[in-house]
Amino acid sequence: MKKILLLFFVFSSSLGFSQEDQVEFKKITEGACDRLSNVSLNLPREERYALIKQEITAAILEQQVSNTLLGDVTKVLDSLIQNKAFEKTDTLTLPGKRNVIVVDKDYEKIEESLLRNCERMKLLMTNDEVSSEVSVSDKKKALELYDEGQVFFQKGEYDNAIKSYKKALRKDKNFAFAWDMLGYSYRKNENYEEAIKAYDKSLALDPKGKMPLTNKPIAYAMLGNLDKAIEAYQDYITLFPEDPEGYYGIGRIYHAKGDYENALDATMNAYILYKKIQSPYVRDAEANLSMYYGELKEKNKLDIWNKAAKKYNIQITD
């Protein structure tokens, strides 16, 4: 079996950057965040991830081209994207120029920064809900009120979003997505008990709803009920055994409980599955594994790490 090489490094956008580099990094991440509006929320997950990568790469190219060509940014960038040159090589030498463009320049740091700071990236990464017969209302007024709530939610006006979602549910109590967003809004307002109640209402309508299934354990964890959080993640894993989200989430809860064996087992499984589908969340799994390794090393308990690494055939370099 082929070994998986896991390279540990500290995740920090400004790590090793000069002041000039930090300015360029900021421009690239802002440009990439803007470009992600080109990626549809309704695409299948793997197609969405591929387009996210394309838009981030395009933002890197755009900034580097602007630094070297000044006036011909759009023309050159469009040509590169159209020919998909950035998918074939790690560097590009522009025709008639001596400038070399590094296609994957700081890609992983940019991707990690977007996961934490770009709302569009967060939305694209969490939009894995599959519609069922009860997901969307067939009542016009309920849909209008739900859309109103979505606008408030995007603005961070969670109290107003809650009011709109509740109005939508008065029009249609079987509107699962409205229950989901009501729960999410309560969670944003740190009202975790009400969030759980809303998620349970949604799950009673659609037991396979990914959004409530992944958010319910987070609410339990925020309440300090780690055992309930584990139970909720186990429900998700049972329904979706090939989805890394359940393993990643439960791994964090096990770590919070000080259970390194289960934390490592779950997080390594998530890491492998994230790599398989080329998810940007592989960065988070790497960061957590790096942290677990450091803690176990400090505690002189690397035997726990070695056992898990052997199981998943992971080899590290630090």
N, C-alpha and C positions, 0 to 999 in steps of 0.2 A: 504494500500500500504506500502511495506517495505521501511523504511527510508534508505537513503544512508549516511553513516558516512564519512565525509571528514576531514581527519587529516592534519592540516597545519604544515609544518616545513620548515626551510630555506634550499634551495638546494645549498649545497656546499660540494664538494668532500672531503675536509679536515676537515669538521665540527666535532669537538669532537675527532679527530684522534690524537694519539701520533705520534711521528716521525717514530717509527717502524711500526705503523699501516699504515701510509701514504706510506711507501715503499711497504708494502704488497698490498695496494690498487692499486698502480701504476702497480705492476706486474700482478694483476688480470685483470685490465682494458686492459692492453696491450695484455695479453693472450686471453682475450675475443674478442678483435678486430681482432686478427689473426684467431681465430676459426670461425669468421663469414664468412670467405671465403668458408666455407663448406655449406653455405646457398645459394641456387640458387635464382637469381633475377627473374626467370620466374615462380616461384610458386605462387599460389593464396595467397592473402594477409593474411588470417587467418592462413594458413599453414606456411607461412613465419614467422609470429609472434611467432608461437609455437616453431619453430626451433631456432629462435633467443633466446628465453627464455632457451631452452635446452643448447645451446652453452654457454650462459653466466653462467648458473648454472654449467656446466662442467668446465669452467675456474675457478670458485670459488672452486669447489671440487679439481681441479688439484693443486691449490696453497696450499690449506690446507693439502692435502695428502702429498705434497712434504715437507711441514714443519714437518710432523709427522713421515713419513715412509722413507723419503730420497730416498732409492733405488728402491722401488716398485711402483712408481707413475703410470706408464702406465698400469701395470697389474691391480691394484686396481681400477683405474679410468675407464678402459674399462669394468670391471665387474659391477661397479655401474651403468654406462650408459646403458649397455646391459640389466640389470635387471630393469632399470628405477626406481631404489630405491629412487632417489631424487624427484620423482613425488608423492611418497607415504607418506613422512614424512618430518618434519622440521629439524631433526637431524639424524645422523647416528653414531652408535658405531661400529667401525671396529672390525671384528672377531679376537679374540685373543689379542686385544689391549685395552688399557684403554682410548685411544684418542677418543673424540667425535667430529665429523665433523658437523658444522652448515651449512646446505645446502643453506639457503637463506641469508647468512652473507652479510650485506650491499648491498643486491641485488638492491634496488631501487636507491641508490647512484651510484652504478656501471652502471646501465642502463642509468641514467641521464648523467653521464660523457661520455658514449659512444655516446649518441645522439649529444653531443656538440663537441666531439674531434675525433671520429672514422669515417673516410671517408666511410668505408665499411658499417657501421651502417646507415649513412645518405643516402647512395645509396639504401640500402635495404628498408628504410622507405619511400623513395620518388618514388620508382619504381612501381607505380600503373597504369601505362598507359595501355590501352587496344588497341590492334592493330585493325586498320580498313583496308579497301582495299587500301587506299592511304598512310598508315603509312610508309610502307617500299617500296623502289624502286625495280622495276624488271629489272633495268639497272645495269649491272655488274660494270661499271666504277663509277657510282654514289655511289654504296654500298662501293666500295673500298675507295673512297674519304671520305665518311661518317665515315668509320672505322678509317681512318687516323685522322680525326677530333676528334674522341672519345679518341684516344691515347693522342693527345695533350691536350684535356680537362682534362683528368685524371691527367696529369702532371701539370696542372695549367697554361699551355701555351695558354691562351685564344685568343691572337692575331692570332697565328698559327691555332688554332681550327676554328676561324671565316673564315680564308682563305680556309681551307679544306671544311667546310660546304658550303661555297659559290660556290666552284668548283663543289661540288656534286649537288647543286641546278641548276647549269648551265647545267648539264647533265640530270637532271630531276626536273623540277620546281614544280612537284606535289608530292614531297617527304616530307610528313608531319613531320616525325621525324627529318629530317634535318633542317626544319624551326624551330622546337622546340629547338633543340640544338644550332642553331644559335642565337635564342633569349636568351637562357640561358647563352651563352658565352658573349653576349652583356651585359647582366645583371651583370655577374661577373666582367666585365670591367667598370661597372657603367655607361654604355651608355643606359639609360633606354628608351629613345625615340625610338632608333633602336630596342631594345628588344621588345617593344610593337608592332612595325611594323611587326617584324618576327612572333610574336604570332598570330597577326591578319591574316597573310598569312596562317598559319597552321590551324587556326579555320575556314577559308574560305573553306579549303579542308575537314576538319573534325570538325564540330561544337561541338562534344562531347569529344574532346581531353583533357584529364585531366591535362596534363602537362602545356599547354598554359593557360588553364582556371585558374589554381591555381597560376601561376607565373605572369600573367598579372596584377592582383591587387597589387602584391608586387611591381612591377615596378612603377605603379601609385603612390603607397604610398611613395616610395623613391623619387619621383618627388614632393611630397608634395600635390598631388591631392587626398585627402582622399575621397571626394565624388565619384570620378571615381573608386577608389579602392573598395568602398562599392558596387557600381553598378556591378563591375566585379565579386565580391564574390557572389552577389545575383544571377547572371547568373549561377554560379557553383551550388549554393544551389538548384536552380530550376531544374537543370538537375540531380543532385545527392543529393536528400533530406535526405538520410540515411548515407551519408558520413560526418564524423565529421570535415574534413579538412576545408570545407566552413565555418562552424560555428566558428571554432577556429580562422580562419583568420579574419573574419569579426568582431569578438569580439575584437581583438586587435586594429582594425581600429576605432571601436566605442570608445574604451578606449582612444585612441590618440585624439579623438575629445572631450573627457570629457563627453561622453554619457554613464554613468554607467549603466543605466537601460538596454539598448540594449546590452552593453558589457557583463553584467552578464547573461542575457538571452541566448545569443549566446554561451558564454563560458561554462555555466553549461550544456547546451545541448551537446556541444562537449565533455565535461568531461564524461557524461553518455554514449555517443556513443563510446568513446575511451575505456571505461571500458568494454562495451559489446563485443567488438572485441579483447579485451586484448592487445591493442596497447601500446607500450612504451611511446607514446606521451601523455598518461594520466598524466605523470609527469609534462609536460609543462602546461597542463590545470590546474593542482593543483597549480603550482607555480603562474600562473596568477591570479587564484581565491584568493590565499593567499594575493597577492599584492593588489587586488581590495578591499578585506576585510579590510586590514590594512589602506588603503587610506580613505575608507568610515568611518571607526572607528575614524580616526583622524579628519575627517570633521564633525563628529557627524551626519552622514547620514546613520546609519545602517538600517534605515527603508527601504531603497532601497534594501539593501542586504537581509533583512528578507522577503521582498515580493518575490524576485526571488527564495530564498531558499525554501519558502513554495510551490511555483509553481512546483519546481523540486523535492520536498520532500527530501531536503538535510539538514542534521544536521551536525554541525561542532563541533570540539573540538580544542582549541588552547592553 
